[in-house]
Amino acid sequence: MTDVADATADDTAGPDLVTAKAVLLYVVKQLVEQPDAVEIELDDRGRRPVLNVHVGPGDMGRVIGKRGRVAQSIRTVVRAAAARDGGDVEVEFLD
């Protein structure tokens, strides 16, 4: 549960994306082999804020999944978490 506390203590996500960032961090850390290498950064320069996910070497395939199904599922869950707080967000997985 410390992952969620770390994400909510981080003020860079803004008040409407705290839940979305916490959910994203938790889900991605559960999927990868190197959870300490997971980093999430907020890019709010566009029309919609984007949460960029960086994972350790070799873990991107686990996060993307076959035909991108895992990644799409993560995006759906994170968007629902953002909507709960009245926000909107996109999720990008970067190398």
C-alpha positions as CSV (number, residue, x, y, z in Angstrom):
1,M,0.0,0.0,0.0
2,T,3.0,2.3,0.2
3,D,2.8,2.7,-3.6
4,V,-0.6,4.4,-3.4
5,A,0.7,6.7,-0.6
6,D,3.7,7.7,-2.6
7,A,1.5,8.6,-5.6
8,T,-0.9,10.6,-3.6
9,A,1.9,12.5,-1.8
10,D,3.3,13.6,-5.2
11,D,1.7,17.0,-6.1
12,T,2.8,16.9,-9.7
13,A,-0.3,15.0,-10.8
14,G,-2.7,17.8,-9.8
15,P,-5.8,17.3,-7.6
16,D,-7.9,15.6,-10.3
17,L,-5.3,13.0,-11.4
18,V,-4.1,11.7,-8.0
19,T,-6.3,8.6,-8.1
20,A,-5.5,7.9,-11.7
21,K,-1.7,8.1,-11.1
22,A,-2.0,5.9,-8.0
23,V,-4.0,3.3,-9.8
24,L,-1.6,3.4,-12.8
25,L,1.5,3.0,-10.5
26,Y,0.0,0.1,-8.6
27,V,-1.1,-1.8,-11.7
28,V,2.1,-1.4,-13.6
29,K,4.3,-2.3,-10.6
30,Q,2.3,-5.5,-10.2
31,L,3.0,-6.6,-13.8
32,V,6.7,-5.9,-14.1
33,E,9.8,-7.8,-12.8
34,Q,11.5,-4.6,-11.7
35,P,8.9,-2.6,-9.8
36,D,11.4,-0.1,-8.5
37,A,12.3,1.0,-12.1
38,V,8.7,2.1,-12.8
39,E,8.4,5.9,-13.3
40,I,5.3,7.9,-14.1
41,E,5.6,11.5,-15.3
42,L,2.8,14.0,-16.1
43,D,2.8,15.9,-19.4
44,D,0.1,18.5,-19.3
45,R,1.1,20.6,-22.3
46,G,-1.6,19.3,-24.7
47,R,-5.4,19.4,-24.7
48,R,-5.6,16.4,-22.3
49,P,-3.0,15.5,-19.6
50,V,-0.8,12.5,-20.4
51,L,0.7,10.1,-17.9
52,N,4.0,8.7,-19.4
53,V,5.0,5.4,-18.1
54,H,8.7,4.3,-18.1
55,V,9.6,0.7,-17.0
56,G,12.9,-1.2,-16.6
57,P,14.6,-2.9,-19.5
58,G,12.8,-6.0,-20.6
59,D,9.5,-5.1,-18.9
60,M,7.8,-3.2,-21.7
61,G,6.5,-6.4,-23.3
62,R,4.8,-7.4,-20.0
63,V,3.0,-4.0,-19.8
64,I,2.0,-4.0,-23.5
65,G,0.9,-7.6,-23.7
66,K,-0.1,-9.5,-26.8
67,R,-1.5,-7.2,-29.4
68,G,-1.6,-4.4,-26.8
69,R,-4.4,-5.9,-24.9
70,V,-2.8,-5.4,-21.4
71,A,-1.9,-1.8,-22.3
72,Q,-5.5,-1.1,-23.5
73,S,-6.9,-2.6,-20.3
74,I,-4.6,-0.4,-18.2
75,R,-5.7,2.7,-20.1
76,T,-9.3,1.8,-19.5
77,V,-8.9,1.4,-15.8
78,V,-6.8,4.6,-15.4
79,R,-9.4,6.6,-17.4
80,A,-12.1,5.3,-15.1
81,A,-10.1,6.3,-12.0
82,A,-9.5,9.8,-13.5
83,A,-13.2,10.1,-14.3
84,R,-14.1,9.3,-10.7
85,D,-12.2,12.5,-9.7
86,G,-13.8,14.5,-12.5
87,G,-10.7,14.5,-14.7
88,D,-9.6,13.0,-18.1
89,V,-6.2,11.5,-18.9
90,E,-4.3,9.5,-21.5
91,V,-1.7,6.9,-20.8
92,E,1.4,6.4,-22.9
93,F,4.0,3.7,-22.5
94,L,7.5,4.9,-23.4
95,D,10.8,3.1,-23.7
